[in-house]
Amino acid sequence: MTAPEDLPQAAASYRQNRFQVPPDATELLLVRHGESEPASLDAPFPMTDGRSDPALAPEGHEQAERAAARLAATGIDAIYVSTLRRTAETAAPLAARLGLVPRVEADLREVGLGEWEGGLFRKRVSEHHPMAMRMWAEETFEVIPGAERSAEFAARVRDVMQRMATAHTGQRVAVFTHGGVIGEVLALASGSRPFAFVTADNGSISRLVVSGDRWIVRGFNDTAHLEPPAPV
């Protein structure tokens, strides 16, 4: 009789595993607000908290509806918005679907653009103003007169993300915020150069997992829900 130890043993094998969100972590879905109204220097945007505060354009409302349809069945436990109305308007369709009341976090507001608020930032960028070109080259908003300092911006963004993560351990949170904020969050999480992630599209979804002091980037600028349906 053959002893068990003499029988051929199956070789051990190990499959690749999908990432699992740790049970003590918080998943933050960072949604950039929908497209806002065009800027006109003849009628500057109203201001809130020292920031330009335009409403959504019709295209932005459509993007908001598409984002809501995408996120409604993903198990959202809470919704956050900034003090600027374009985030509240973008969050509204999802909040209505889920019966959740968005929570307002002032520190989710966009980076301060100093003298370029009110719509002037868009003009300066579109005309390739020398200072705008310097901003892109040096990857800092600080070159704009009166703009929020980089260290202060990074600190408030870091604090608000950690604050939301701590308040929602084990949950998934939809955070409706701004392109500059999303760029800063992902740069902090990845250790990238400052402007590596400032190109999030309106209505896009980026994904961050926060587990204690560890920030894990799980997605950037997902726009699958905004794409036109493929032809049949």
C-alpha positions in Angstrom: 0.0 0.0 0.0 1.3 3.4 -0.9 1.7 5.8 2.0 0.0 9.2 1.6 3.4 11.0 1.7 4.5 9.0 -1.4 1.5 10.1 -3.5 2.2 12.9 -6.1 1.2 16.3 -4.7 -0.6 18.9 -6.8 1.6 21.9 -7.4 0.4 25.0 -5.5 -1.0 27.7 -7.7 -1.9 31.3 -7.0 -4.4 33.4 -8.9 -4.1 37.1 -9.4 -6.7 38.8 -7.2 -8.8 41.9 -7.8 -8.3 44.8 -5.5 -10.5 44.8 -2.4 -11.4 47.9 -0.5 -10.1 47.3 3.1 -13.0 47.1 5.6 -11.7 50.1 7.5 -11.4 52.3 4.4 -13.6 54.9 2.8 -14.2 55.0 -0.9 -14.5 58.6 -2.2 -15.9 59.0 -5.7 -14.8 62.5 -6.9 -17.3 63.9 -9.4 -16.3 67.0 -11.2 -19.3 69.4 -11.6 -21.0 69.6 -15.0 -20.1 72.2 -17.5 -20.9 75.7 -16.2 -22.2 78.8 -18.0 -19.9 80.5 -20.5 -17.9 83.4 -19.1 -18.5 86.9 -20.2 -16.4 89.8 -19.0 -19.4 92.1 -19.7 -21.3 90.2 -17.0 -18.8 88.6 -14.6 -19.8 85.6 -12.6 -21.3 86.2 -9.2 -19.0 85.4 -6.3 -19.3 83.1 -3.3 -16.6 82.7 -0.7 -14.3 84.7 -3.0 -14.8 82.2 -5.8 -16.6 82.5 -9.2 -20.0 81.0 -8.8 -21.7 80.3 -12.2 -24.7 78.0 -12.6 -24.6 75.0 -14.8 -25.0 75.3 -18.6 -27.7 73.1 -20.2 -24.9 70.7 -21.2 -23.9 70.6 -17.5 -27.4 69.5 -16.4 -27.3 66.7 -19.0 -23.9 65.6 -17.6 -25.4 65.7 -14.1 -28.2 63.4 -15.1 -25.8 60.9 -16.7 -23.6 60.9 -13.7 -26.6 60.2 -11.5 -27.7 57.3 -13.7 -24.2 55.9 -13.4 -23.9 56.2 -9.7 -27.4 55.5 -8.5 -26.9 51.7 -8.1 -23.4 51.8 -6.7 -24.2 51.9 -3.0 -23.7 55.6 -2.2 -23.9 56.3 1.5 -23.5 60.1 1.5 -23.2 63.0 -0.9 -21.0 66.1 -0.4 -20.9 69.3 -2.3 -18.9 72.5 -2.1 -20.4 76.0 -1.3 -20.5 76.7 -5.1 -23.8 76.1 -6.8 -22.4 74.2 -9.8 -21.6 71.3 -7.5 -25.0 71.4 -5.8 -26.7 71.5 -9.2 -24.6 68.5 -10.4 -25.4 66.5 -7.3 -29.1 67.2 -7.3 -30.2 64.4 -9.7 -28.3 61.7 -7.7 -29.6 63.1 -4.4 -33.2 63.0 -5.7 -32.7 59.3 -6.9 -31.3 58.2 -3.6 -33.3 60.4 -1.2 -30.1 61.8 0.3 -29.5 65.4 1.4 -26.1 66.6 0.2 -23.7 67.8 2.9 -21.9 71.1 2.3 -18.2 71.3 2.8 -16.7 74.7 2.3 -13.2 73.3 1.9 -14.3 71.5 -1.3 -14.4 74.8 -3.1 -12.2 75.5 -6.1 -8.7 76.8 -5.8 -8.7 80.6 -5.4 -7.8 82.4 -8.6 -7.3 85.9 -7.1 -7.6 88.6 -9.7 -8.6 86.1 -12.3 -11.9 85.2 -10.7 -15.2 86.2 -12.3 -14.4 84.6 -15.6 -11.1 86.2 -16.4 -9.2 82.9 -15.9 -11.0 81.4 -18.9 -10.1 84.4 -21.0 -6.5 84.4 -20.0 -6.1 80.7 -20.7 -8.0 80.8 -24.0 -5.8 83.7 -25.3 -2.5 82.0 -24.1 -1.7 84.9 -21.9 2.0 84.9 -20.9 1.1 84.5 -17.2 -1.3 81.6 -18.1 1.5 79.9 -20.0 3.8 80.4 -17.0 1.2 78.8 -14.8 1.1 75.6 -17.0 4.9 75.5 -17.3 5.6 75.9 -13.6 2.5 73.9 -12.6 1.3 76.3 -10.0 -1.7 78.7 -9.6 0.5 81.0 -7.5 1.7 83.0 -10.5 -1.8 84.5 -10.7 -2.0 87.7 -8.7 -3.8 87.1 -5.4 -4.2 83.4 -6.0 -4.5 80.9 -3.2 -1.1 79.7 -2.0 -0.1 76.2 -3.0 0.7 75.1 0.5 -2.6 76.4 1.8 -4.6 74.8 -1.0 -2.9 71.5 -0.4 -3.5 71.6 3.3 -7.2 72.3 3.1 -7.7 69.7 0.4 -5.8 67.1 2.5 -7.8 68.0 5.6 -11.2 67.8 4.0 -10.5 64.4 2.4 -9.3 63.0 5.6 -12.2 64.5 7.5 -14.8 62.9 5.2 -12.9 59.6 5.2 -12.9 59.5 9.0 -16.6 60.3 9.1 -17.5 57.5 6.7 -15.4 54.5 7.5 -16.5 51.5 5.5 -18.7 53.5 3.2 -18.8 54.9 -0.3 -19.2 58.7 -0.7 -20.0 60.8 -3.8 -18.0 64.0 -3.6 -19.1 66.7 -6.0 -16.2 69.1 -6.4 -14.0 71.0 -8.8 -11.2 70.3 -11.3 -8.5 71.9 -9.3 -9.5 70.1 -6.1 -9.6 66.7 -7.9 -6.2 67.4 -9.4 -4.7 68.3 -6.0 -6.2 65.2 -4.3 -4.8 62.8 -6.8 -1.4 64.6 -6.9 -1.3 64.2 -3.1 -2.3 60.6 -3.2 0.2 59.6 -5.9 3.1 61.9 -5.2 2.9 63.1 -8.8 3.9 66.5 -10.2 1.4 69.2 -9.3 -0.6 69.4 -12.5 -0.6 65.8 -13.5 -4.3 65.4 -12.8 -5.8 68.8 -13.4 -7.5 67.8 -16.6 -10.6 66.0 -15.2 -13.5 66.5 -17.6 -16.9 68.0 -16.5 -19.1 65.2 -15.1 -16.2 62.8 -14.8 -15.7 60.4 -11.9 -12.3 59.7 -10.2 -11.9 57.2 -7.4 -9.9 57.4 -4.2 -9.7 54.8 -1.4 -8.6 56.2 2.0 -7.4 53.7 4.6 -6.0 55.5 7.6 -3.1 57.6 6.3 -2.9 55.6 3.1 -4.5 57.1 0.0 -4.9 54.8 -3.0 -5.8 56.1 -6.5 -8.2 53.7 -8.1 -9.4 55.7 -11.1 -9.2 59.0 -12.9 -11.5 60.9 -15.3 -14.0 58.0 -15.9 -16.3 59.4 -18.6 -17.9 56.2 -19.9 -21.4 57.4 -18.8 -20.9 60.6 -20.8 -20.1 59.0 -24.1 -22.8 58.7 -26.8 -24.2 55.3 -27.2 -22.5 53.1 -29.8 -24.4 52.7 -33.1 -26.4 49.6 -33.4 
